[in-house]
Each structure stands twice: as structure tokens, then as C-alpha cells.
Amino acid sequence: MKQTERRYEWLYGDELFDLIDEQPLAWLPLGILEKHGRHLPWGLDGLKAHAVCMRLATELGGVVLPANHQAGIHGDCRETDETEFRRRHQAVGDLLREETFRTFLTETFDGLANLGFRVIVAYTGHYPAVQIRILQEAAEAFSKEGPAIVIPFWEELACGEGDHAGKWETSIYLALDPDAVRLDAIRDESTGKAGHYRGQDVRSHTSHAFGMEALAQVEAYLSKAVAQALGSHI
């Protein structure tokens, strides 16, 4: 049996509005373009979030937006001058400033609500403190005043832990797309030690099984949150 197409960009004509009528649920995957060692792609955070959203949309319904690989920040480094600000943004790969990110979130939530979506899952695969803070603030403000509930999410909420290209992210992506993970390329960039990254023995602690366990936690958390949010709109 053919699966229902849920990727926003691949819908035709009134298919979008038919899906909204069926389930007014939008999945918004957020990420950043930044280096994740030699073993994971630069777009990992958005790719990961999009893949999980697709899995959940198959079960829970809704429409999945394309991964936004520019919707990630590390902070504006306000204590520095413009030269240092630019150097640090270049080093981490940031393309947006904090207020641009906040505006992007608020206007995207508003646009989706205007189309008829009543619940929006804003899943950020990138989760430094400033990213989480602004996402939470924007989601709370819009949910309070707008016609839709925004569920802000990052993996630590469900799993209790997370990392940057370590055992968590590597295992999760191994479970999602095993061909895209280069296990043999894991190498600590500071010491050159094979199998290690950022001082962690990633290779020895990464596994498809561990990734599946983490995905199960993520999916259970979001399934409950979505059900509660949709129920409040019935």
C-alpha cells in the first residue's frame, strides 16, 4: 500500500489542505550547518530532526516541513567587538544572529497557524543553551497568544542526555541512516586518536541498538506531547 506523502515540498494542489483537515499538525525540523567531525555530515542536526519527524508523521499524521539548515545559533558574543563576533561566528558556522532566529521562529509559527495548523512541533537537532532558550521563549509566547500550540523539542528532553557528534548523535543517526555514518573516520581532532572525538571514545560506545533505544524515547515523548496538544484543540 502506498504511503501518504507528508513532505510539504512534495505535496500537490489541495493535498496540503486535505492533510491539514485530516490532522492540523506541522513538523518543523531545525538545524545548523556546522562541523560534526569526519564521521557525520555538516547538516546532521537538521537531517536528524527531519528523519525523526518523518517517522512520527507516518504514525501520528501531519505535514513535515523541509529541514531548515540555517535555523541554528551559538549566540551573538555580545561582549566582543564586530571583528571578534565575525571570527567566532565563522569558527562555529553560524549564519544568523539571535534576533533573526527569534524572528524566523515567530513568523514561521504565525505562517503555519495561518494555513490552519493548530499544533507545531519545533524539533531542533541543535541544542546549545542559547538556541534552547530562544526556542522556548518564542514557543511559549506564540502558544499563549496565537491560534496554535508550539511544542519545542530537543533530544535531551526525552533522553536526559545529548552531545555533539558523540555517542548519542552518532548512534541516533546510525539508527536513522546507517549508510551516512562513517564509523571508520571517527578521529579526535585535537589528538588524532582513532575512534575518539572531543575526548570521548565514540566508536566503542556507538551502536545501532543504542540509537534505536534513544529514538524510542524521543518518539514516546513526542507522541504524548502531540496527543495532549491536539486534544486541547478538540
N, C-alpha and C positions, 0 to 999 in steps of 0.2 A: 504494500500500500504506500502511495506517495506521501511523503511528509509535507505538512503545511509549510510554505515558505514564510519565515518570520524575520528575515533580514530586511530592514527598512528599504535599503537601496535596491533590492531585487523585487520589490512589490510593483504591481502594475495597476493603473487605473484606480478603481474603487476598492481594491484589495486591502489597502491600508485602513480605510474606514470600516470595512467589514470586520477586520481584526479588532479594531478599537471597540466596535459594537459588541463583539464577542467577549472581549476581555480588555478593559481600558488600562492596560499595564505596559509601561515603557521600560526597557532595559537600557541604561546609559553607561557604557564602558569607558572609563577614563584611564589614561596612561601618560607616559612621557617617553621621549627618545633619549635614552642615556645608556652608557656602557654597563653591561652585565657580565663582565669577564669575557673570556674567549668561548665560553660554552653556551651562552644564551644570547638571543638577538637583542639589538638595541631597543626594539619596540616591545619587549617582553611584557611590560606591565599592562599595556592596552590589549595585546594579543591574548594574554591570560584572562583578563576580565571579560573580553568578548567571548572567548570559548566557554567560560563558565556560564555567562548569560545565555548563550545558545542552548546549553544543556538544560538549564532551568526553564527556558521558554518552551522547550519541547514538552515539558511536564506541566507547567503552570499556565502557559499561554502568553500572549502579549507580543510585542514587536521589539526587536533588538536593533538599536542604532549601530552604525559603524563605530569601531573603536576610534576614539579621539586621542591620537598620539601626542598632541600638543597640550593636553589638559593636565599638566603636572608642574609643580614648582618645588623649590627648596627654600624659598624666602628671598626677600629683596636686599638683605645685608645692609640695612639702613645705617649701620654705624660706620660705613665706609664711604669713600668718595666715588664718583662715577667711574673712574678708571678701575678701581678695585672691584666695584659692583660688576662691571663688564667682564673682568678677568674671572671672577668667581662663577658668574653665570656661564661663561664659556667652559669652565672646568667641569661643571656638573651637567651641562647640556640644557639648561632652562631656556625656554623661548618666550615665556610670559612673565609679567610682573604680578604681584599678589592681587592688586585691584582688578587687573584684566581677567585673571582667573575667576575672581568673585563675580564680576560682571557676566562672564561667559556662563557660569553656573546659573545665575538668576535668570538671565534671558533665555537660556535653554529650557529651564524648568517652565517658564512662562509660555514659551512657544509650544512645548509639548502639551501643557494643560489646555492651551487654546485650541489644539487639534482635537481634544476630547479625552486625553489620557487623564486618569484620576489617581493613579499610583505610579511613581517613578522610582526605580531602583538605580541610584547613582553609585556604581561599583568602581572604586578606584583601586587599581592594582599597584599604585604608587602611594606610599603612606608615611612620609616623614611628618613630623608634628605640625608644621605649618599647613600642609596640604589637608590633613585631617581636620584641623581647627576651622579653616575656611569652609570646607565642605560641610561640616556640621552646622556652622553658623548660617550658611546660605540655605541649607535644607530646612533647618528649624524655622527660619524667618519666612520662607516660602510656604511651608506647611501650615504655619499659623495664619497667614493672611491670604494664601492663594487657594485656587479650586482643586488642588491636587496635593496628595501626601508624598513627600520625598523621603525615601529610605536611604540614608547614607551608609555605605558599607565598604569595609576593607577587611582582609582576611584575619587580622588579629582579633576582630570581634568574635569570630566563630572558633578560631583555633587557639586563641590565647597567646600565640607567638607569630612571628613573621621574620623575614630577613631580606637582605638584598643579594640575590643570586647565590644564597647559601642553600642549606639542605631543604628548607621549606619551599622556596620558589622553584628550585631545581626539581624537586620531587613532584610538585604540583604540575609543572609544565611537562614533566616526563609522563605523567598520567594523562594529560590533555593531548599532547602531540609528541610522542616519543622520538620521531624522526628529526625533530627540530632541536633536540638537546644533544650537544657534543660532549659527552661524558669524558672522552679521552683528552679533551682540550682543557679541562679544568686545571688551572695553574695559578698560584698566588703571584700577583703582580709585583709584590714587594720582595719576595724571597726567591721566586721562581720554582717553588716546591710543587711538584705534580700532585694533582688530586686535592689541593688546598686552594681556598680563596678567602682573602681577608682574614687569614689566620685560622680559618675553620677547615677541618677535614671534611670537605663537602662530599668527595667521591665515596667515602666509606659509609656515610650516613644518608645518602640519597638512594631512593628506591621507588619503583612504580607503586608498590604496596603502600608505602608511606604517603605518597601523593594521593592515592585513592582514599586513604583514611582522612586526609585533610580536606579533600573535595567533599566527602560525605558530611563533614562538619559544616562546611560552607553552605552546602545545599540544604541541610536541615535547618540552619539558622535562617536563611533567606526564605525558604518555603514557609516557615512560621510567620516571619515578619510580613511577607506579602499577603498571606491569608488574613492576618489581622487587619492590615491596611485596607484590603479590598472589602472586608466585612464591614468596616466602618462607613463605607460608601453605599452599602445596600439599603 
